[in-house]
């Protein structure tokens, strides 16, 4: 389960199967659009499998090319996981 709380403009939550992704270069494995002033709860019933690591980031732009200049000011996340 992923909980995303966005208190500012539209944001994009990114998840990487990578220990040290390069923001703006490494393509995210999961990309979730979060509208402004929204709380989302996403249940991943089958889970999301990462073979290397799980790294996360957020930005105000979608796609791989976001350079980080437009980082969201208010996107909080909570990841719930289990085996």
C-alpha positions in Angstrom: 0.0 0.0 0.0 1.2 3.5 -0.9 -0.2 6.6 0.7 0.5 9.9 -1.0 -0.5 13.3 0.4 0.0 16.3 -1.8 -0.6 19.8 -0.4 0.7 21.8 -3.4 0.5 21.7 -7.2 0.4 18.6 -9.3 3.3 16.2 -8.5 4.7 12.9 -9.7 5.9 10.2 -7.3 8.6 8.0 -8.7 9.8 4.6 -7.6 13.1 3.0 -8.9 14.4 -0.6 -8.8 17.8 1.0 -8.2 20.0 1.6 -5.1 21.2 5.0 -6.4 19.2 6.3 -9.3 20.3 9.5 -11.1 17.3 11.9 -10.9 16.5 13.2 -14.3 18.4 10.4 -16.1 17.3 7.1 -14.7 13.8 6.1 -15.8 11.4 5.3 -13.0 9.9 1.9 -12.8 6.7 3.3 -11.3 5.4 6.8 -12.0 2.3 8.1 -10.2 0.6 11.4 -11.0 -0.8 13.1 -7.8 -3.2 16.0 -8.4 -2.9 19.1 -6.2 -4.5 19.0 -2.7 -5.1 15.3 -3.0 -4.6 12.3 -0.7 -4.3 9.0 -2.5 -4.2 5.4 -1.1 -3.0 2.9 -3.7 -3.3 -0.8 -2.8 -1.0 -3.0 -4.7 -2.6 -6.3 -4.1 0.0 -8.3 -5.9 2.8 -6.1 -4.6 5.6 -4.4 -6.5 8.7 -6.5 -6.7 12.1 -4.8 -6.8 15.2 -7.0 -7.3 17.8 -4.5 -6.4 16.4 -1.8 -4.1 13.5 0.6 -3.7 14.4 4.2 -4.1 11.8 7.0 -4.4 11.7 10.6 -5.6 9.1 13.3 -6.5 8.9 16.2 -8.9 6.5 18.6 -10.5 7.3 17.2 -14.0 6.6 13.8 -15.4 8.9 11.6 -17.4 12.6 10.8 -17.1 13.8 14.2 -18.2 12.7 16.1 -15.1 15.8 17.8 -13.8 14.6 18.4 -10.2 14.3 22.2 -10.6 10.5 21.8 -10.0 10.5 19.7 -6.9 7.2 19.7 -5.1 7.0 21.6 -1.9 4.5 19.3 -0.1 4.4 15.7 -1.2 4.5 13.2 1.6 4.5 9.4 1.2 4.1 6.4 3.3 5.0 2.9 2.1 3.5 -0.1 3.8 5.0 -3.5 3.0 5.4 -7.0 4.1 6.6 -10.4 3.1 
